[in-house]
Protein backbone atom coordinates (compact mmCIF):
# COMPACT_ATOMS: atom_id res chain seq x y z
CA UNK A 1 0.00 0.00 0.00
CA UNK A 2 1.39 3.37 -0.94
CA UNK A 3 1.54 6.07 1.72
CA UNK A 4 2.47 9.67 0.91
CA UNK A 5 3.38 11.42 -2.33
CA UNK A 6 6.51 11.74 -4.42
CA UNK A 7 8.04 15.17 -4.69
CA UNK A 8 6.61 15.76 -8.14
CA UNK A 9 3.16 14.56 -7.10
CA UNK A 10 3.17 16.87 -4.11
CA UNK A 11 4.10 19.76 -6.37
CA UNK A 12 1.23 18.92 -8.67
CA UNK A 13 -1.22 18.93 -5.77
CA UNK A 14 -0.08 22.42 -4.87
CA UNK A 15 -1.10 23.86 -8.22
CA UNK A 16 -4.15 26.12 -7.99
CA UNK A 17 -6.94 25.88 -10.54
CA UNK A 18 -8.92 28.77 -11.99
CA UNK A 19 -12.35 28.38 -13.52
CA UNK A 20 -12.34 28.75 -17.27
CA UNK A 21 -14.88 28.35 -20.02
CA UNK A 22 -14.69 25.33 -22.31
CA UNK A 23 -14.54 25.83 -26.04
CA UNK A 24 -15.45 23.67 -29.00
CA UNK A 25 -12.77 24.14 -31.61
CA UNK A 26 -12.45 23.14 -35.23
CA UNK A 27 -16.09 22.27 -35.89
CA UNK A 28 -17.63 23.52 -39.11
CA UNK A 29 -21.36 23.49 -39.82
CA UNK A 30 -20.83 22.00 -43.27
CA UNK A 31 -18.25 19.45 -42.13
CA UNK A 32 -19.09 15.91 -43.14
CA UNK A 33 -17.81 13.57 -40.41
CA UNK A 34 -16.73 10.19 -41.60
CA UNK A 35 -18.09 7.19 -39.78
CA UNK A 36 -16.15 4.10 -40.85
CA UNK A 37 -16.44 2.22 -37.55
CA UNK A 38 -16.15 -1.33 -36.26
CA UNK A 39 -17.90 -3.51 -33.74
CA UNK A 40 -16.45 -6.00 -31.27
CA UNK A 41 -18.02 -8.03 -28.45
CA UNK A 42 -17.48 -8.80 -24.69
CA UNK A 43 -18.20 -11.29 -21.92
CA UNK A 44 -18.57 -10.88 -18.17
CA UNK A 45 -15.31 -10.70 -16.16
CA UNK A 46 -14.28 -13.50 -13.81
CA UNK A 47 -13.41 -13.15 -10.13
CA UNK A 48 -11.26 -10.32 -8.84
CA UNK A 49 -7.52 -10.48 -8.26
CA UNK A 50 -5.63 -8.58 -5.59
CA UNK A 51 -3.85 -5.41 -6.78
CA UNK A 52 -1.98 -2.61 -5.06
CA UNK A 53 -4.22 -0.07 -3.33
CA UNK A 54 -3.92 3.70 -3.58
CA UNK A 55 -4.53 5.93 -0.58
CA UNK A 56 -4.96 9.05 -2.69
CA UNK A 57 -7.83 11.52 -2.55
CA UNK A 58 -11.29 10.02 -2.48
CA UNK A 59 -10.25 6.57 -1.19
CA UNK A 60 -11.97 5.29 1.96
CA UNK A 61 -9.51 2.95 3.67
CA UNK A 62 -11.80 2.18 6.60
CA UNK A 63 -13.63 -0.61 4.77
CA UNK A 64 -12.40 -3.44 2.52
CA UNK A 65 -12.63 -2.70 -1.19
CA UNK A 66 -12.91 -5.37 -3.86
CA UNK A 67 -9.95 -5.42 -6.21
CA UNK A 68 -10.54 -4.74 -9.92
CA UNK A 69 -11.53 -7.89 -11.84
CA UNK A 70 -8.94 -9.88 -13.78
CA UNK A 71 -9.35 -11.31 -17.28
CA UNK A 72 -7.82 -11.23 -20.76
CA UNK A 73 -11.24 -11.38 -22.39
CA UNK A 74 -10.93 -7.85 -23.74
CA UNK A 75 -8.87 -9.57 -26.43
CA UNK A 76 -11.64 -12.09 -27.19
CA UNK A 77 -14.76 -11.36 -29.30
CA UNK A 78 -17.23 -9.05 -27.59
CA UNK A 79 -20.98 -9.82 -27.72
CA UNK A 80 -22.55 -8.28 -30.79
CA UNK A 81 -25.75 -6.34 -31.26
CA UNK A 82 -27.60 -4.01 -33.56
CA UNK A 83 -27.38 -0.84 -31.48
CA UNK A 84 -24.42 1.18 -32.73
CA UNK A 85 -24.46 3.18 -29.50
CA UNK A 86 -24.31 0.18 -27.16
CA UNK A 87 -21.12 0.60 -25.11
CA UNK A 88 -22.23 -1.81 -22.38
CA UNK A 89 -20.62 -4.71 -24.26
CA UNK A 90 -17.14 -3.30 -23.63
CA UNK A 91 -15.07 -4.75 -20.76
CA UNK A 92 -14.20 -1.82 -18.48
CA UNK A 93 -11.32 -1.64 -15.99
CA UNK A 94 -10.43 -5.33 -16.15
CA UNK A 95 -6.80 -6.17 -15.37
CA UNK A 96 -4.67 -8.71 -17.30
CA UNK A 97 -4.56 -12.25 -15.97
CA UNK A 98 -0.79 -12.57 -16.26
CA UNK A 99 1.57 -10.48 -14.17
CA UNK A 100 3.96 -10.65 -17.13
CA UNK A 101 1.53 -9.02 -19.57
CA UNK A 102 2.18 -5.46 -20.73
CA UNK A 103 -0.84 -3.44 -19.61
CA UNK A 104 -1.81 -0.31 -21.52
CA UNK A 105 -4.56 1.75 -19.91
CA UNK A 106 -6.79 3.48 -22.48
CA UNK A 107 -8.67 6.40 -20.93
CA UNK A 108 -11.60 7.61 -23.05
CA UNK A 109 -13.02 10.99 -22.14
CA UNK A 110 -16.71 11.64 -21.45
CA UNK A 111 -19.02 12.30 -24.37
CA UNK A 112 -17.98 15.50 -26.12
CA UNK A 113 -20.17 18.48 -27.02
CA UNK A 114 -18.99 18.06 -30.62
CA UNK A 115 -21.44 16.57 -33.16
CA UNK A 116 -21.49 12.82 -33.69
CA UNK A 117 -18.56 11.42 -35.67
CA UNK A 118 -16.18 13.89 -34.02
CA UNK A 119 -14.30 13.37 -30.75
CA UNK A 120 -15.67 9.83 -30.41
CA UNK A 121 -13.32 9.03 -27.56
CA UNK A 122 -14.87 5.79 -26.35
CA UNK A 123 -15.25 4.27 -29.81
CA UNK A 124 -11.71 5.30 -30.74
CA UNK A 125 -10.22 3.69 -27.63
CA UNK A 126 -12.30 0.56 -28.23
CA UNK A 127 -10.74 0.31 -31.70
CA UNK A 128 -7.26 0.90 -30.28
CA UNK A 129 -7.88 -1.85 -27.72
CA UNK A 130 -8.67 -4.24 -30.57
CA UNK A 131 -5.48 -3.24 -32.41
CA UNK A 132 -3.24 -3.57 -29.35
CA UNK A 133 -4.56 -7.07 -28.73
CA UNK A 134 -2.86 -8.08 -31.98
CA UNK A 135 0.55 -7.70 -30.30
CA UNK A 136 1.45 -10.79 -28.28
CA UNK A 137 1.83 -10.19 -24.56
CA UNK A 138 -0.07 -6.89 -24.57
CA UNK A 139 -3.42 -6.52 -22.81
CA UNK A 140 -5.25 -3.16 -22.89
CA UNK A 141 -7.36 -1.91 -19.99
CA UNK A 142 -10.29 0.21 -21.17
CA UNK A 143 -11.46 3.13 -19.01
CA UNK A 144 -14.48 5.32 -19.69
CA UNK A 145 -15.68 8.80 -18.67
CA UNK A 146 -12.23 10.36 -18.42
CA UNK A 147 -10.80 8.59 -15.37
CA UNK A 148 -10.86 5.14 -13.77
CA UNK A 149 -13.57 4.54 -11.21
CA UNK A 150 -10.91 2.56 -9.32
CA UNK A 151 -7.52 4.27 -9.55
CA UNK A 152 -5.80 1.01 -8.66
CA UNK A 153 -5.92 0.10 -12.34
CA UNK A 154 -3.27 2.79 -12.88
CA UNK A 155 -0.85 0.83 -10.69
CA UNK A 156 -0.95 -1.97 -13.27
CA UNK A 157 -0.23 0.35 -16.20
CA UNK A 158 2.92 0.19 -18.29
CA UNK A 159 1.57 3.09 -20.34
CA UNK A 160 -1.50 5.34 -20.19
CA UNK A 161 -3.28 6.75 -23.26
CA UNK A 162 -5.50 9.83 -22.90
CA UNK A 163 -8.09 10.58 -25.61
CA UNK A 164 -10.43 13.26 -24.34
CA UNK A 165 -11.48 16.89 -24.55
CA UNK A 166 -8.94 19.41 -23.32
CA UNK A 167 -8.80 22.80 -21.65
CA UNK A 168 -11.10 23.08 -18.64
CA UNK A 169 -12.74 19.76 -19.64
CA UNK A 170 -9.43 17.86 -19.63
CA UNK A 171 -9.36 14.78 -17.37
CA UNK A 172 -6.24 16.23 -15.75
CA UNK A 173 -7.85 19.59 -14.94
CA UNK A 174 -8.36 18.09 -11.47
CA UNK A 175 -5.23 18.51 -9.32
CA UNK A 176 -5.79 15.22 -7.46
CA UNK A 177 -5.82 13.34 -10.76
CA UNK A 178 -2.61 15.06 -11.81
CA UNK A 179 -1.02 13.94 -8.54
CA UNK A 180 -2.22 10.38 -9.15
CA UNK A 181 -0.77 10.41 -12.67
CA UNK A 182 2.49 11.93 -11.42
CA UNK A 183 2.97 8.94 -9.10
CA UNK A 184 2.74 6.64 -12.10
CA UNK A 185 5.05 8.72 -14.29
CA UNK A 186 7.59 8.80 -11.45
CA UNK A 187 7.91 5.02 -11.76
CA UNK A 188 8.47 5.29 -15.53
CA UNK A 189 4.98 4.62 -16.88
CA UNK A 190 4.52 5.83 -20.45
CA UNK A 191 2.08 8.56 -21.45
CA UNK A 192 0.29 9.17 -24.76
CA UNK A 193 -2.06 12.09 -25.49
CA UNK A 194 -4.31 12.08 -28.54
CA UNK A 195 -5.91 15.15 -30.18
CA UNK A 196 -7.55 17.62 -27.77
CA UNK A 197 -5.83 15.91 -24.83
CA UNK A 198 -2.63 17.78 -25.79
CA UNK A 199 -4.27 21.07 -24.69
CA UNK A 200 -4.18 21.89 -20.97
CA UNK A 201 -5.58 24.92 -19.21
CA UNK A 202 -3.04 27.70 -18.67
CA UNK A 203 -2.94 27.03 -14.90
CA UNK A 204 -1.23 23.67 -15.36
CA UNK A 205 0.18 23.97 -18.88
CA UNK A 206 3.79 23.75 -17.72
CA UNK A 207 3.08 20.47 -15.95
CA UNK A 208 1.68 18.79 -19.05
CA UNK A 209 4.38 20.34 -21.22
CA UNK A 210 6.99 18.74 -18.97
CA UNK A 211 5.24 15.38 -19.30
CA UNK A 212 4.57 15.45 -23.06
CA UNK A 213 7.41 17.63 -24.33
CA UNK A 214 4.96 20.05 -25.94
CA UNK A 215 1.37 21.25 -25.74
CA UNK A 216 -1.24 23.15 -27.73
CA UNK A 217 -1.28 26.76 -26.51
CA UNK A 218 -4.24 28.97 -27.52
CA UNK A 219 -3.08 32.14 -29.24
CA UNK A 220 0.24 30.51 -30.15
CA UNK A 221 -0.76 27.19 -31.73
CA UNK A 222 -3.49 26.59 -34.34
CA UNK A 223 -5.98 23.76 -34.93
CA UNK A 224 -7.28 23.99 -38.51
CA UNK A 225 -8.83 21.30 -40.66
CA UNK A 226 -6.42 20.34 -43.47
CA UNK A 227 -5.13 17.35 -45.39
CA UNK A 228 -1.61 16.54 -44.26
CA UNK A 229 0.80 14.56 -46.42
CA UNK A 230 3.34 12.55 -44.43
CA UNK A 231 6.48 10.98 -45.87
CA UNK A 232 10.17 10.74 -45.03
CA UNK A 233 9.78 9.46 -41.46
CA UNK A 234 12.59 9.58 -38.88
CA UNK A 235 14.32 6.45 -37.63
CA UNK A 236 12.25 5.68 -34.56
CA UNK A 237 10.39 2.58 -33.30
CA UNK A 238 7.03 4.36 -33.65
CA UNK A 239 7.57 4.87 -37.41
CA UNK A 240 8.27 1.23 -38.26
CA UNK A 241 6.01 -0.10 -40.99
CA UNK A 242 4.85 3.36 -42.06
CA UNK A 243 4.59 4.33 -45.72
CA UNK A 244 3.73 7.72 -47.19
CA UNK A 245 0.13 8.67 -46.43
CA UNK A 246 -2.24 11.60 -46.23
CA UNK A 247 -5.16 12.17 -43.88
CA UNK A 248 -7.69 15.00 -43.71
CA UNK A 249 -8.05 15.94 -40.06
CA UNK A 250 -7.83 18.73 -37.52
CA UNK A 251 -4.05 18.65 -37.21
CA UNK A 252 -2.67 20.99 -34.56
CA UNK A 253 0.62 22.79 -35.18
CA UNK A 254 2.68 25.65 -33.84
CA UNK A 255 3.12 23.53 -30.72
CA UNK A 256 4.74 25.08 -27.64
CA UNK A 257 7.61 22.68 -27.03
CA UNK A 258 9.95 22.44 -24.05
CA UNK A 259 13.06 24.59 -24.27
CA UNK A 260 15.36 21.57 -24.49
CA UNK A 261 14.10 20.03 -27.72
CA UNK A 262 16.94 17.50 -27.82
CA UNK A 263 14.57 15.05 -26.11
CA UNK A 264 11.76 15.70 -28.64
CA UNK A 265 11.62 13.64 -31.84
CA UNK A 266 9.19 14.91 -34.51
CA UNK A 267 7.37 11.82 -35.83
CA UNK A 268 4.80 13.28 -38.24
CA UNK A 269 5.54 16.59 -39.98
CA UNK A 270 3.93 18.20 -43.03
CA UNK A 271 3.57 21.61 -44.67
CA UNK A 272 0.07 23.07 -44.13
CA UNK A 273 -1.54 25.63 -46.44
CA UNK A 274 -0.40 29.09 -45.38
CA UNK A 275 -3.99 30.25 -44.99
CA UNK A 276 -4.22 27.84 -42.04
CA UNK A 277 -1.61 29.87 -40.17
CA UNK A 278 -3.69 32.27 -38.06
CA UNK A 279 -1.58 33.09 -34.98
CA UNK A 280 1.47 35.39 -34.91
CA UNK A 281 3.77 32.41 -34.27
CA UNK A 282 2.47 30.34 -37.19
CA UNK A 283 2.10 33.26 -39.61
CA UNK A 284 5.75 34.13 -39.02
CA UNK A 285 6.79 30.85 -40.68
CA UNK A 286 5.08 30.50 -44.08
CA UNK A 287 5.93 27.30 -45.88
CA UNK A 288 7.47 25.68 -42.80
CA UNK A 289 7.04 21.97 -42.19
CA UNK A 290 5.05 21.60 -38.97
CA UNK A 291 5.23 18.84 -36.38
CA UNK A 292 1.85 17.25 -35.65
CA UNK A 293 3.02 14.17 -33.69
CA UNK A 294 6.12 13.70 -31.58
CA UNK A 295 7.93 11.37 -29.20
CA UNK A 296 9.51 12.59 -25.96
CA UNK A 297 12.08 11.14 -23.57
CA UNK A 298 11.18 12.54 -20.14
CA UNK A 299 14.06 13.97 -18.09
CA UNK A 300 13.22 11.84 -15.07
CA UNK A 301 12.90 8.67 -17.13
CA UNK A 302 9.94 7.33 -19.05
CA UNK A 303 8.58 7.98 -22.52
CA UNK A 304 5.74 10.11 -23.82
CA UNK A 305 4.05 10.66 -27.18
CA UNK A 306 1.55 13.13 -28.62
CA UNK A 307 -0.63 12.72 -31.71
CA UNK A 308 -2.67 15.79 -32.61
CA UNK A 309 -5.03 14.19 -35.14
CA UNK A 310 -8.07 12.17 -34.13
CA UNK A 311 -10.85 14.70 -34.68
CA UNK A 312 -12.78 12.62 -37.26
CA UNK A 313 -13.76 9.20 -35.99
CA UNK A 314 -13.91 7.82 -39.53
CA UNK A 315 -10.13 8.06 -39.80
CA UNK A 316 -9.80 5.06 -37.48
CA UNK A 317 -11.51 2.67 -39.91
CA UNK A 318 -10.78 1.55 -43.47
CA UNK A 319 -13.05 2.85 -46.22
CA UNK A 320 -12.79 4.33 -49.70
CA UNK A 321 -12.66 7.76 -48.05
CA UNK A 322 -9.99 6.75 -45.57
CA UNK A 323 -7.51 4.51 -47.43
CA UNK A 324 -4.70 5.30 -44.98
CA UNK A 325 -6.57 4.60 -41.74
CA UNK A 326 -4.20 1.72 -41.02
CA UNK A 327 -1.37 4.25 -40.79
CA UNK A 328 -3.21 6.23 -38.11
CA UNK A 329 -3.95 3.03 -36.19
CA UNK A 330 -0.33 1.92 -36.48
CA UNK A 331 1.17 5.23 -35.37
CA UNK A 332 -1.04 5.46 -32.27
CA UNK A 333 -0.68 1.76 -31.42
CA UNK A 334 3.10 1.98 -31.78
CA UNK A 335 3.14 5.13 -29.67
CA UNK A 336 1.43 3.16 -26.90
CA UNK A 337 3.77 0.19 -27.35
CA UNK A 338 6.93 2.29 -27.44
CA UNK A 339 5.98 4.25 -24.33
CA UNK A 340 5.23 0.95 -22.58
CA UNK A 341 8.69 -0.39 -23.46
CA UNK A 342 7.49 -3.03 -25.93
CA UNK A 343 9.86 -3.95 -28.76
CA UNK A 344 8.23 -3.06 -32.08
CA UNK A 345 8.98 -5.32 -35.07
CA UNK A 346 11.02 -3.78 -37.89
CA UNK A 347 8.05 -4.20 -40.20
CA UNK A 348 5.74 -2.48 -37.74
CA UNK A 349 3.22 -3.69 -35.20
CA UNK A 350 0.07 -5.32 -36.58
CA UNK A 351 -2.82 -2.87 -36.95
CA UNK A 352 -5.67 -4.72 -38.70
CA UNK A 353 -9.31 -3.89 -38.28
CA UNK A 354 -11.82 -6.36 -39.68
CA UNK A 355 -14.45 -4.34 -41.60
CA UNK A 356 -16.84 -7.26 -41.20
CA UNK A 357 -17.18 -6.32 -37.55
CA UNK A 358 -19.26 -3.45 -38.81
CA UNK A 359 -19.10 -1.31 -35.97
CA UNK A 360 -19.91 1.00 -33.24
CA UNK A 361 -19.66 2.04 -29.57
CA UNK A 362 -20.46 5.63 -30.47
CA UNK A 363 -21.55 8.19 -27.90
CA UNK A 364 -25.30 8.85 -27.97
CA UNK A 365 -25.57 12.63 -28.40
N, C-alpha and C positions, 0 to 999 in steps of 0.2 A: 504494500500500500504506500502510495506516495504522500509525503507530508511536506508542506512548504513549497516555495516557488524557486525556480532558477533566477539568476540575476536579470536575464533578459525578460522573463515572464513578469517579474515584479515591476520592471520598468514599463512594460506594456500596460499593466493594471493601473499605473499612475497617470496614464494619458487621459486628459479630460475630453469629453465629447460635446460638441455643440449641435443643436438641432439645425437641420438643413432640409431643404425641399428637394424631393426626388424629381428626376427629369427623364422623360422618354426621349431617347436620341436616335436619330437615323431612321425614322419611320416615315414613309411617304404614302400619301393617300392612294396614289395609283400604283404602289408597289404590288407585285404579284408574287407572294410567297410560294416557294416550291414546297411540295409535301411528299417527296419520295421517302417513305417511312417503312419500318419493318415491325413485325410482331414476333414475340417469343413468349414462352409459357413457364409457369412455376408450380412448385408443390410446397406443402407445409413443411416448416423446419422441424428437425428432430429435437431431442432434449438439449438443454443448455450445457455449456462447458465453462469451467471457472476461468476468469480472466482477471487481470490486474484492475483494481478499483482506483478511482480518482476522487480525491477529497476536495475538488475545486468547488467554485460557487454553485449553489443550487443542489448539492448532494447531501442527502440526509443520511448520516452514518449511524443513526440510533437504531435502525431496523435493518434486518437482512434484505439484500436486494438480489433478485435473480440475475445471473450472468447472462449476457447476450447469447442467443442460440448459436449452435455450431452446425455447419453443413456446407458441402460443396455443390449443392443443388442449383445454385445460381448459374452454374455452367451446364446444367441439364435443360431439356426443353421445358418451357413454362406452359401452363395450361392456356389453351387458346380461347377465342371468343369472337363475337361479332362487334363488340363495342370498342371503337377505336380510342375511346377515352378511358378505358378500364385500366387503371394502374394498380389495382388490388392484386393482380396476378404476380407482381414483381416481388421477389424476396428482399426484404428490407433489413439492414443491420444484422446480417447473419455472418458469423466469423468462419474462416476456413477450418476444415477438420484437422489438417496437418499443421503442426507447429513449424514445419519446414517450408510451407507454402509462402510465396510472396503475396502479401495482401495490399491491394490498392483500394483505398477508400474513395468512392466517387460521390461527391456532395452536390446534389442538384438543388438549385434554389427554389423558393416558392414560385407559384404561378406568377408570371410577369403581367404588367399592364399593357404590354405590346399585343397587337392582334395575333390571332392564331397563325402558326407557321413561322413565327419569329420568337426567339428566346424560349424555345421549347426545352427547358433545362432537364426535366425528368426524362423525356423521350430520348434526348441526346445522350444522357448518361446511361440509359438502358442499352442503347446501341453500343456505346463504348464498352460496357460490361460484356456484351456478347463478343466483341472483337478481342478483348483482353483474354477471354477464356480460351482463345485459340493458341495462346502461348503456354506451353507446358509448365506446370509449377506455379502459375499465377492464378489467384482467385480474387476477383473484385468484391468489394463490400459496398452495396448501394445504399445511399442515404438520401432521404427526401426532405423537403421544406427547409433547406438551407443549413441544417445542423443536425448532428445525431441526437436522437432522443436520449440515448445512453452514451455519454462521452467515452466510456470505456472502449468503444470500438476504435477510437483513435490510438489507443495504446497498442493495438495490433497492426497499425498501419506501417507499411514500408514507404508509401507515398500517398499523398492526399491531392485529389483533383477537385477544384472549385469551378463550377459552371453556374453562374447566378447573376442577378442584377447587381450593379455597383452603386457607388455614391453612398447616400444615406440608407439605401436598401441593401447594402452589401452584408453578407453573413458575418463579416468581421467588423462591422460597425460597432458591435458590442465589445467593450473592453475585456470582459471576462472570457469571451470566446477567443480574443486575440491572445490572452494569457495562456489559455488551454492549448492553442496552436503553437505558441512559442515553446512550451514544454516539449512538444513533439519535434519541432525543428531543432531544438537543442540537442536531441539525441540522433540527429542526422536524417530524419524523415524527409523525403522529397516533397516538393510542392509544385503543383501545376495550376495555373489560372487560365481560364478560357473566356474570351470575349469580354463582356462588361465587367467580369470579375477582376480585370486588371485596373479598374478605376476605383480608388479609395476616396473617401472624403478628405478634405484638406487637413483635418485635425490629426489624422493618423497616416497621412500619405508617406511620410518618411519611413515609417515602420514597414509598410508593404513594399516600398521601393528597396529597402534593405533586404527584404526576403526574396523579391522577384528579380531585382537588378534593374527594373524600370517600371514605370506606371503611366497610365493615361492621365494627363493633367489638363483640365478644362482651361481654355484660353491659350494654351501652349500646344497641345496635341489636337488632332482632328479625327473625326470618325465618319468619313463619307462612304457612300455606296459606290463601288467601282470594281471593275474586273481586273484582277491582278494576274500578271503572267510571271510564273516562277521557273527559273532554270539556273544552272550553274551553282549547285548547292555546295556548302562547305563540307570538309571532311569532319563528320561528327556522327556518333551512333544514331542520333535521331533522324538523320537524312538517308540512312541506308534503305535501298530499295526505291527511292524516289526517282521519278522521271519528270521531265518538264511538264507543267500543267498550268491551267488557268482556272480561276474560280471567281465568280461574281459574288461579292459579299460586302459587308460593312467592315472594311479593313482599317484599323486604327493606325495612324503613324504620327511622326513628330513626338515620339515617346520621350519622357523625361527619364533618362538613364542615370545610374549612379555615376559619381565622378570618376571612379576607377573602372573604366570600361574594359580593362584587360581580362576581367572575369566574365564578360558578356560575349557570347558568340551569336551573331545574327544567323538565324536559320532560314527564314524566308524573307526575301527582300525583292522589291519591284519598284518600278517608276510609275507613280500615279499621274493622271492628267493634272496639269497645273491649275486647272480651275477647281480642283478639289483641295487646294491649299488655301485655307481661309483664316489662319492665325498668323500673327507676325513671324513666328518662328518658322512655320512651314512655307510661307510666301517668300521668305528670304532665301530659299533654296530651290528655285525652279529647276526641274529636270533631275533632281537628286533621287537616287535609289533609296527607298525608305524601308526600314526594318519593320516587319509586321508580326514576326515570331522570333523568339530568342531563347537561348539556354544560358543559365547562370550558375556559376560555382560560388556558393555562399562562403563568406570569409571565415565563418566559424565551422565550416564543414557542412556537407549536404548540397544537394542539387535542386535547382528550380527551373521552371520553364513557363513561358507565356505565349499564348496563341491568341491573336486578336480577332480572328474570324469567328464564325459560329453564330452569326445573326440569323441566317436563313436555315431553318431545320432541314429543308430539302437537300442541302449540300452534304448531309450525312449519308444519304442513300443513292444508289446507282439508278440513273434514268437517262433518257436521251438528252434531257436538259442539264444533267450533272454527270458528264462522262468521267470526271476526275474525282468523284467523291471518295474513291478508294485512297487517293493521296491525302485527303483531309483526315480520313480515319487512321491512316498509317502514321502521319505526323503526330497526331494527338496520342495515339496508342504508344508510339515509341517515346514520346515525351514522358508519359507515365512510367514506362518500363525503365528508361534511362535514369529518371529521378529516383526510382526504387532500387537501382543498382543491378538490374537484370541485364545480362549480356544479350545484345541484339544481333541476330544473324547478319552476315555481310549482305545477303540479299534482301534484308528487311524482315520485320516481323509480319506474320500473317494478318491480313485485315479484311477477310471476306465478309460479305453480308448477303445472305440468301434472300433474293427478291421474292421467293415463294412464300416467305414468312408473312409478307403482305401488310404489314404493320402498324404499330400505333403507340399507345401510352401517352397520347397528347394531353395537355392540360385542357380542361373544360372551361372555356372563358365566355 
